[in-house]
Amino acid sequence: MTELHEHTLVPTRMNRQDGHSNGHTPATTQHAVPVAPWKRLAIRPLALSLDQVLILIALTLLGFGFLMVHSADARVGPVNFSTELTRLIFSAVTIHVLLAVAAMWALSRLNYRKLIGQRLATSPATILMIVSFCLLVLVLTHFGARINGAKRWLVIPLGSHRISFEPSELAKWGMVLFIAAFAVHQADQIRSFWKGFIPLVVATGLICLPILVEDFGTAVLIGTVAVMLMLLAGCRWWHIVLLLPVAAVLAYFAVWHSAYRRERLLIFLHPHLDPKGAGYNPIQSMLSFHSGGFWGRGLGNGIQKMGFLPEDSTDFIFSLIAEELGFFGCMLVISLFMGLTICGWMVTHRATDLFGKLLAFGATAIIAFQAMMNVAVVTVTVPTKGIALPLISAGGTGWVLTAAAIGLLMSVERVNRLKSLAAPCATTGSPDRLGLHVLSARESPVIPVRPVPASEQS
Amino acid sequence: MHKLRKTEWLSSLVLLGSMLVFAALLVRVGWLQTHSTRGTMRELRSEHTIVTHLMARRASIYTSDSTLIAGSVRVYSFYADPGYIFDPKGTLNALPPNEAPKAEKVMARAVAPLLGQSASQLTAMLRAHLYYPNGQLRRFLWLKRGVRQDFYRRVEAVHHQMERRAVKALRHHHPNLANIYYHALDGVGFKRSTRRIYPLGSFAGQVIGFANSNRGLQGLEGQLNSLLVGRNGRVVYAKAATERALWIEKRGYKPPSNGMKVWLTLNTTMQGEAERALDKACKFFKAHSGVAVLMNPFNGDILAMANYPPLNPNDYQATPARFWRNRAVTDPYEPGSCFKPFNVGWALQHHMITLQTVFNCHYGRWRDPTGRLIKDVDGHGFLTVENILVYSSNIGMTHVGWRMGIPRLYAGVHAFGFGQMTGSILPGESPGMVRPEDRWTKGTETSASFGYGVGVTTLQLARAFCVFANGGYLPTPQIIRAVEVKPGKIESWTQIAGPQPLKKVLSRHVCREMIGAMEQVMERGTGQYCLSRVYQLYGKTGTANLAIAGQDGYHKHEYNATFVEGGPVPNPRLICVVSVNQPDPKLGHYGGTVAGPECTKIMVKALQYLQVPPDQSPATDPWWGKEKQLWAQSGLSH
């Protein structure tokens, strides 16, 4: 067997079929790996690999988002059906969805390890982070566009069209990539305070502070995930604990010295004190839930979207889903996110290298936390924050970049699977023994087990 | 590998946490969806829906021959919104503040001629009412109420004119001007409603009563309100936040169900005749009030029920409120001599007397066993019972009454339905005034035998008089003939209310005898001035002094003149009662002279309307219609 570099994608199936080039004839009776029967029943009949499950979930969420954004956008009145259909098909939303699918596909074909780079300074991750920092600073200048009172968008005039772009979305992924790359490059110094911990904190601060000015929710999200990644990357826990008072002071100033945030916080428990002001969004969101009830009003029948519910296609799209599709629509969305989280965790678990693990964990955590925060805001479980539901809320930047992150997740899974197939069950610590055994039947009908010769054992 | 193992347990922890949070959020979602308070739902309903009420039409009322007596017409009320028109804060008007005054001028110039005002007058009026006295901006002011369709059409025409002007201005590239024309009439509008009209004016005014746009206030309008109003329908629209209606909600349309049309038993012709005759009598004798009732004795249908002075429901304020009530059922009075036939009939039925039994009438002055002086108008000696009726002798009737005794007399009064509700559904009905049997004294016995000491209503009198005509049965007076219970499905009142009780009071034989005796009353007794040449009728007069309200004793010169009549004699078809209250005593006060002649007139007209063959006619009587001619030929007329 030729030595496989970990970057090389090997057509393992051919290798395995033609005459057992590894020099060992398989045993006449092949012993299957003892897989629990319920795992076989659950996964095998679907014949889906983990990355296929991932892409299915992602596409379902995107499609659902497409549907609900159009539902939020629907008009009532005498409309020309064909015009309406044309409007539906050739809209920016469609382009965004197509772009998102393309990005997901492209990044899933990419070998994620190329993002590590040769050196930290020239690594794509570092460059991405620097670019997003610049864009974030640019948003705060007069290049940024203020939409709904928040200055979060860069508007690029492009002929008759305007392309708006939200740099904080980019910064999220830049942050994750940077920490993962840093952990790989500085693996031996990560436990040191000055050489490992402080650079990461500075980088996080550089990203979070510009975001904190206009978007508290995203900043908190990025900060939390960054801290978790630092822990995973191997920082000492007491270094992290040192951060807590700083974060607390920052949060205090961010909340207490911004009038609308303080108002939102104060009004949160009693939104009816200010039903037309700060309490408006939570009240309308809750009313959507009541209006739909358990069974929902039916797709397209929501009333709250007719000017009552603010931001019905972006931040509060979950209320719209609740109103129109009832409990089962909400359950579908939340289940999909749970599935996405589980798949992401499995990818993390099966990744054999630190970069892959950190990348997979970061991507999964950001999507899951963002979904959680959005649903919590919409159900008035926490004070109102402007944070989108990933893959569902309208927004080109969010869709494309989140889909790209899922593409990276798939890439991690593919590369690691191919690696494990090249040397199946070579180590005792194989991911196949730990996680759910998700492999397509086509690629590995039965995983053969051979006794590992002592010479090959490392 | 150490590091990677650390990532594994940490990421598993995060996964576990995430799953828990997602599960908790799902629970929260389900809780929110299923726990909505009534207050929230009300808030939602008011925020999300526009409810438009579809008014049910108040049903019409007809006579038995389907002449419309009461109906509803669509009317419009014209209002203005001064707050919007002048818009002192500049927040209401659709036009920019510098153009709103121009629109106001255009509006005033267009609308003022319709209201019969000049534009400046209208503007001044609106401006004067711009604020309520408390300083609040007035958003609603009636300009003209209750106008008919033609006015509405004229205002519509003004709208069209404005539209044309707007289009013209647009063509001439004056978008601002077009906007002004387009919004000029935004501050005025119409509200639709209905108004109750009574096309026959005062026809049966007190019986029907009156109603405002949708609520019956008096008379049958009030009594049958629940039948007539119907039920309003509604449309529930979902609305956008901009108050735009989006669609009709599921189960949001309920059509209005109009009220049930009602046909009364009143006959247009007979009611008209009764009113005319009563009016004539009461006017001639300058009476305070009067009542006439015409009944079919066999089924109790009230064919006419007239009141004087009349009430025009279209303009009921013009009549004093004391004449709004239907006195035929609300006002009991002492019937006087009219009451005698009932006592005699009851005594005959119980074989206490025969019509040929003779009593001493003491030449008009007699003290009864309690020492009370009883007087007759004309003194007679010994009279048969028939002649007691014919000459209406109180002394003779006292003998009859004393022969019966209190229990039997009371049973008679009760059997003829006095002191009880008649069972007609006419509102405000009085049961009359008959004291309970244990409180009857000898004095009551004496009085009651010739019609004092008991209070009866005209309707009760007519009903009791039906007994002689229909062979001894006491009918229940009916005022409703039929009701349209569903569109296109008309049910007679007997189908709806079930069979009415019919009580046997007298035997046929006694009725026949009594009719014969009362025929004699008309032939040669107190009713001789009411004799008809066409039909042979029977009847009884009644002249009663009015009791002084609140104390014992009677007014000396205030009378109630009553006449009860039935006919034609062998087979009676109708019963008529006319009661004239307080005729001018200088002009007359006897039942036979005040009420009787008009009563006969009503009777004859009604019988003729029913095409009852006359007893006397040119065919049977060669002298028919010749009197005038003979009188003229005799040369004695001058």
Chai-1 contact restraints between the chains, C-beta under 6 A:
chainA,res_idxA,chainB,res_idxB,connection_type,confidence,min_distance_angstrom,max_distance_angstrom,comment,restraint_id
A,V76,B,L246,contact,1.0,0.0,6.0,A-B,restraint_1
A,L232,B,T7,contact,1.0,0.0,6.0,A-B,restraint_2
A,L232,B,L10,contact,1.0,0.0,6.0,A-B,restraint_3
A,G234,B,K3,contact,1.0,0.0,6.0,A-B,restraint_4
A,L287,B,L44,contact,1.0,0.0,6.0,A-B,restraint_5
A,F289,B,L32,contact,1.0,0.0,6.0,A-B,restraint_6
A,F289,B,Q33,contact,1.0,0.0,6.0,A-B,restraint_7
A,H290,B,S36,contact,1.0,0.0,6.0,A-B,restraint_8
A,H290,B,T40,contact,1.0,0.0,6.0,A-B,restraint_9
A,S291,B,L44,contact,1.0,0.0,6.0,A-B,restraint_10
A,G293,B,Q33,contact,1.0,0.0,6.0,A-B,restraint_11
A,F294,B,Q33,contact,1.0,0.0,6.0,A-B,restraint_12
A,F294,B,T34,contact,1.0,0.0,6.0,A-B,restraint_13
A,I303,B,H48,contact,1.0,0.0,6.0,A-B,restraint_14
A,I303,B,A238,contact,1.0,0.0,6.0,A-B,restraint_15
A,M306,B,A240,contact,1.0,0.0,6.0,A-B,restraint_16
A,G307,B,A240,contact,1.0,0.0,6.0,A-B,restraint_17
A,G307,B,A241,contact,1.0,0.0,6.0,A-B,restraint_18
A,G307,B,T242,contact,1.0,0.0,6.0,A-B,restraint_19
A,F308,B,A241,contact,1.0,0.0,6.0,A-B,restraint_20
A,F327,B,G30,contact,1.0,0.0,6.0,A-B,restraint_21
A,F327,B,Q33,contact,1.0,0.0,6.0,A-B,restraint_22
A,C330,B,V29,contact,1.0,0.0,6.0,A-B,restraint_23
A,I334,B,F22,contact,1.0,0.0,6.0,A-B,restraint_24
A,I334,B,L26,contact,1.0,0.0,6.0,A-B,restraint_25
A,M338,B,F22,contact,1.0,0.0,6.0,A-B,restraint_26
A,T341,B,S18,contact,1.0,0.0,6.0,A-B,restraint_27
A,W345,B,L15,contact,1.0,0.0,6.0,A-B,restraint_28
A,T348,B,S11,contact,1.0,0.0,6.0,A-B,restraint_29
A,K357,B,T7,contact,1.0,0.0,6.0,A-B,restraint_30
A,F361,B,S11,contact,1.0,0.0,6.0,A-B,restraint_31
A,A368,B,S18,contact,1.0,0.0,6.0,A-B,restraint_32
A,M372,B,V21,contact,1.0,0.0,6.0,A-B,restraint_33
A,V375,B,L25,contact,1.0,0.0,6.0,A-B,restraint_34
A,T379,B,R28,contact,1.0,0.0,6.0,A-B,restraint_35
A,T379,B,V29,contact,1.0,0.0,6.0,A-B,restraint_36
A,T379,B,L32,contact,1.0,0.0,6.0,A-B,restraint_37
A,T381,B,R28,contact,1.0,0.0,6.0,A-B,restraint_38
